[in-house]
Amino acid sequence: MDTKSKNISYSSGVRLLAIIIVWLGFLGTIGSCLFLLQNQEVARLSSYTETYSYQNNFSQAVKNTVDYHVVLKSEDHIKISAEDSQTESHNIQRFHRIENQFPAMVNYVYYVQNTETGEKWTNLNSETSETTDPIQFIQRQRVNAFFNAWTSDATVPIFEDVAGMMTDSPYEVYAAVVEPLEPGDIFYDAFMDYTEANIHLQIATNAAIVSFILMAVAFIYLIYVTGRREPEEIMAKRPVRLYTDVHTILVCIAAFVSLLMVGGLFFNMSADLPILIAISVILSLDVFIGIFYVLAMVEQIRTRQIFTNSLIFQLISGIRTYLRLAFQGQVFKIWILLLLLGYGFINGLLFMLCAETYYGFVNGTFLFMFFILLAFNAGAVYFAGRSLIALSLIMEAVKEISAGNTDYPLNSTDIPVSFYAFAQDILNLQGGLKKAVAVAVKGERMKTDLITNVSHDLKTPLTSIINYVDLLKQENLENEKATGYVNILEEKSSRLKQLIEDLVEASKASSGNLAIIGEKVNLQELIMQAGGEYEEKIQQAQLDLHIHAGDETISVRADGRHMWRIAENLLSNAIKYSMPHTRVYIDTNSEEGYGSFTIKNISAFPLNISPEQLTERFVRGDESRSTEGSGLGLSIAQSLTALQGGKFQLEIDGDLFKVTVALPLWAEEQE
C-alpha cells in the first residue's frame, strides 16, 4: 500500500493537478489582492461617512443649498442681479436644476434663515419642525455642517468655495444627513456600497489566504518531485533544449511585457468583463511560464547542470578550448592571429613608453626603454626567422613526398613550436603514405604472383589439350559430328590460350613488370600494316575501314612490340563491337610533342558506361557478353601506353566510340 501511494504521488497526473492548483491559487491570490487594492479606502475607514463618495455628495448638497437660497434666491432676484442675459439664463437654469435635485435627497436636511429679516427655509417635514427645534435636530446628526458670514463648522470636509459664498451675507445655513438612513438617495446608496464592500473585503482576504496556502503547498510539492522518480532517486541528466541564462532573459522579458499590459489594463479598468478576462489570460500565461521556468531550474540544479548549461559558460569553454588548441599549434590561424595581435600591442606600448620618456634629450630612462624595444623586436625577428626557415623545410618535405619520395627525412626536433604540430601532421602523413604504398605494392605483387601461377598451372593441361586436338585432327575421322566437335575444341582451346596470355600480359603491364625498349616507330607504317593484317576480318565484320595517315612522317619513341599489341587490341576491339555496315576511322596526328593515332567507330551496343569503367579489367561494352572477348584489351592497351610514357584517352558520345593513343615524338638527337 505504501509503495502504491508513493507511485501515485510521483505520477504525471498528480503533478498536472499540482500545476493546476498553483495556477488557480495564483489567480485567486492576485485577484483577491487586486480587489483589496481597489477597495483599500474602504478597508482603512471605520465608517461609511469617511468615504470619499459620501463626503463629496454631502459637500455638493451643502453647496447647492447655499447656492439656491443665499446666492440665487429666486428668478426675480436673478433677473435683477444678472450682469447680462447670458449670465441670467445660465443662473436660471442652475436655479431650477438645484430645485429639482432637492426632492431626490431623502436623507439630506437643511435649515436656512435670514438673521436680518427672519425669513426661514427648510426641507424638514412639518411634524419634525413642530415637535423639535430644527437647528438642534440637525446638530444632533453625526454628519452636519453650519455656515454664516463669519463662521464655518462641519463634521466632514466641505468645498472651500462654500465659505466664500457666505461672506458678507446675513444668512445662517444648517445641513445634515439624517440617520438611520432611508432608501432612495445617494447617501443610502453610499452606505450600502460601503457595507457590501466590507463583506467582500473579508471574503477576499480569506480567499487570498487560502489561495496562497494552496498555491504554496502545491508549488513546494512540484519543486520536491521535479527531477525525481522516487523519493531517493534523482533522474539522470538529459539534454536541455534552452540555455539557462537565455531562458532567464526570455522569462524576464515576458514578465516585463506582462507587467506593462496588466498595468495598462488595470489603471483603465472599469470592472468590465472583457478587461477582467484579458488580465486573467495574461496572468495565467505568466503563471505557466514561471512554473515551468522554476521547475526547469530546479531540475538542472539537481542534475548539476545549472551553470554548465548556460550560454555564457559554453562561450567561455569554447574560447578556452580554442585558446588551448591555438597555443598548442593545433589551430594554426588563430595562433598566428593572437601572436600578431599581441606583438602589435606590446610593440605599440613600448614605443609609447619610449616617446613618453624622451624629453628632447637622451636620458637613462629613454635608453633603457629603447633597449627593451630593440630587444623585443630582435626576439620577434629571430622567432619569425626560425618559423620561416621551418616552414621552408616543411614545404620542401611536402614537395618531395608529393613527388613520390616517401623516405625524405624531416626532423621535427628542429621545428619551433609555431609549426611543430604542422610538421608532426606531415610526418604522420608521410608514414601513412609509406604504409599505404607498401600495402598496395604487396597486394599488387600478390595479385601478379597469383595470376602468373594460375596461368602457369592452366597452361600445362591446356597445352596437352591442344596437342591431343592436333593428334585427333590427324586421324582419319569418318564421323562428321566427331570432326565438328574436334573443330570446336580447337577453337575454344585457342581462345582459352589467348585469354591466359592476355591475363598474364595485363598483369605484367599493370604492375610494370615488362621490359620497355625505346626505339623509333613510324606511326603511319604501324597503322597501315595493322589495317592490312586485319583487312579480312574487317570485311567479314561488314565494316568499311578508312585510314588517314597524312603525308608527313610521324615517328614516336616507343617499343615496337608493345605498339603492335596496342594497335592489334584496339582494331580487334573495333571489329568485335562495331555496328555492321558502318565505317571505322583511323587518323594519325602530331602536336605538342606527341604523335598520336585515333580510332573511331559506331558501337553496335548502347554504351551506358563511363570511359573509366571501360578500361577496367574484364569490363565489356557488350553487357550481354554475347560476343567474343575477354574484357582485357583496353586495359592492356592503356597499361602499355602508360609504361611507354604515353597518354591513353577514351571518349564516348552516344554510340560513337573514340580512343586516342599519344606517345612522345622521336627526337632526331636521340639517333
Secondary structure, DSSP 8 states (H G I E B T S, - for coil): -HHHHHHHHTSHHHHHHHHHHHHHHHHHHHHHHHHHHHTHHHHH-SSGGGSHHHHHHHHHHHHHHHIIIIII--HHHHHHH-SSHHHHHHHHHHHHHHHHHGGG-SSEEEEEEETTT--EEE-S-HHHHHHS-HHHHHHTSSEEEEE-SS-EEESS---HHHHHHTTT--EEEEEEE-SS--SSSHHHHHHHHHHHHHHHHHHHHHHHHHHHHHHHHHHHHHHHHTTEEETTEE------SS-HHHHHHHHHHHHHHHHHHHHHHHHT--S-HHHHHHHHHHHHHHHHHHHHHHHHHHHHHHTT-TTTTSHHHHHHHHHHHHHHHHHTTSSHHHHHHHHHHHHHHHHHHHHHHHHHH-SSS--HHHHHHHHHHHHHHHHHHHHHHHHHHHHHHHHHHHHHHHTT-TT----GGGS-HHHHHHHHHHHHHHHHHHHHHHHHHHHHHHHHHHHHHHHHHHHHHHHHHHHHHHHHHHS----HHHHHHHHHHHHHHHHHHHHHHHHHHHHHHHHT-S----EEEEHHHHHHHHHHHTHHHHHHTT-EEEEE--SS--EEEE-HHHHHHHHHHHHHHHHHHB-TT-EEEEEEEEETTEEEEEEEEEBSS---S-HHHHTSTT--S-TT--SS--S-HHHHHHHHHHHTT-EEEEEEETTEEEEEEEEEB--GGG-
